[in-house]
Amino acid sequence: MLGVEHQVEVAVPLARAYGVWTQFEDFPRFMEGVEEVRHLDATHLHWRVRIGDAVREWEAELVEVRPDERIAWRATDGIAWSEVVSFHPLDDAVTRVTVSAQVDEVLASVARRVEHDLARFKALLED
């Protein structure tokens, strides 16, 4: 398993950062290679991600949801992937977003994208 952790400070209030991040269907707007994330039900998601020339699909389960604080999910079929995203207000207008992920080696290239994805998330929110 490969572990990665990155963080970014975004110049938006906590509720805005959390609200945008939890719109999973919008992940392709700032996550490289993510072609689709869709809700299957209240706690399950379907992911479709391009890795080089290949497309991988899997399902994930939301395992923790603490509004305006933390959200976590894990893959439930075929791959090893778990991720925790936490949100920390630095003041009324700045939020630190931290992503911690554990992935199998097959998805190592996707995990290495996290730092760049956070930069695109920041740009999306601050533009």
C-alpha positions in Angstrom: 0.0 0.0 0.0 1.1 3.5 -0.8 0.2 6.4 1.5 0.0 10.0 0.4 -1.0 13.1 2.2 -1.3 16.6 0.8 -3.0 19.8 1.9 -3.9 23.2 0.5 -5.2 26.4 2.0 -8.1 27.9 0.1 -9.4 31.4 0.5 -13.0 30.5 1.1 -15.1 29.8 4.2 -15.2 26.2 5.6 -18.8 25.5 4.5 -18.0 26.5 0.9 -14.9 24.3 0.7 -16.7 21.3 2.2 -19.8 21.9 0.1 -17.9 21.9 -3.2 -15.8 18.9 -2.2 -18.8 16.8 -1.4 -20.3 17.3 -4.9 -18.7 14.1 -6.1 -20.2 14.5 -9.6 -18.0 17.6 -10.0 -14.7 15.8 -9.3 -13.8 15.7 -13.0 -13.6 19.5 -12.9 -10.5 19.4 -10.7 -9.3 15.7 -10.5 -7.0 14.6 -13.3 -8.1 11.4 -15.0 -11.4 11.2 -13.1 -14.0 10.8 -15.8 -17.1 10.2 -13.6 -18.2 9.8 -10.0 -21.8 9.2 -9.4 -24.0 8.4 -6.4 -25.5 4.9 -6.5 -27.3 5.6 -3.2 -26.8 7.7 -0.1 -23.5 6.0 0.9 -22.2 4.3 -2.3 -20.3 5.9 -5.3 -19.3 4.6 -8.7 -15.9 5.8 -10.0 -14.5 5.8 -13.5 -10.9 6.9 -13.8 -8.5 7.0 -16.8 -5.0 5.7 -15.9 -2.8 6.1 -19.0 -4.6 4.3 -21.8 -6.7 2.2 -19.5 -10.0 3.0 -17.8 -10.6 1.6 -14.3 -14.0 1.5 -12.6 -14.8 0.6 -9.0 -17.4 1.3 -6.3 -16.7 3.0 -3.0 -18.6 3.4 0.2 -18.7 6.5 2.3 -17.6 5.3 5.7 -17.6 8.6 7.6 -19.4 11.9 7.0 -19.0 14.7 9.5 -20.3 17.9 7.8 -17.9 20.8 7.6 -15.2 18.6 9.2 -14.4 15.3 7.5 -15.4 12.8 4.9 -14.0 9.3 4.2 -14.6 6.6 1.7 -13.1 3.2 0.7 -13.3 1.1 -2.4 -15.5 -1.9 -2.0 -14.6 -4.0 -5.1 -11.4 -5.0 -6.9 -8.9 -2.4 -5.7 -7.5 -1.1 -2.4 -8.2 2.6 -2.0 -9.3 4.6 1.0 -9.3 8.3 1.4 -10.0 10.8 4.2 -10.5 14.5 3.4 -10.5 16.9 6.4 -11.4 20.6 6.5 -10.0 23.0 9.1 -11.0 26.6 9.3 -7.9 28.9 9.7 -10.2 31.9 10.0 -13.6 32.9 8.7 -12.4 33.1 5.1 -9.6 30.5 4.8 -9.8 26.7 5.0 -7.1 24.1 5.1 -8.1 21.0 3.1 -6.1 17.8 3.8 -6.3 14.6 1.7 -4.9 11.4 3.1 -5.1 8.3 0.9 -4.0 4.7 1.0 -3.9 2.9 -2.3 -2.6 -0.3 -3.9 0.3 -0.1 -6.3 -2.0 -0.3 -9.4 -3.4 3.1 -8.5 -0.1 4.7 -7.4 -0.1 7.1 -10.4 -3.6 8.3 -9.4 -2.5 8.9 -5.8 0.5 10.9 -7.0 -2.0 13.3 -8.7 -3.5 14.4 -5.4 -1.2 17.4 -4.9 -2.1 18.8 -8.4 -5.8 18.0 -7.9 -5.7 20.1 -4.7 -4.1 23.0 -6.6 -6.9 22.8 -9.2 -9.5 22.6 -6.4 -8.0 25.8 -5.0 -8.1 27.5 -8.4 -11.7 26.4 -8.9 -12.8 27.9 -5.6 -10.8 31.1 -5.7 -11.6 32.1 -9.3 
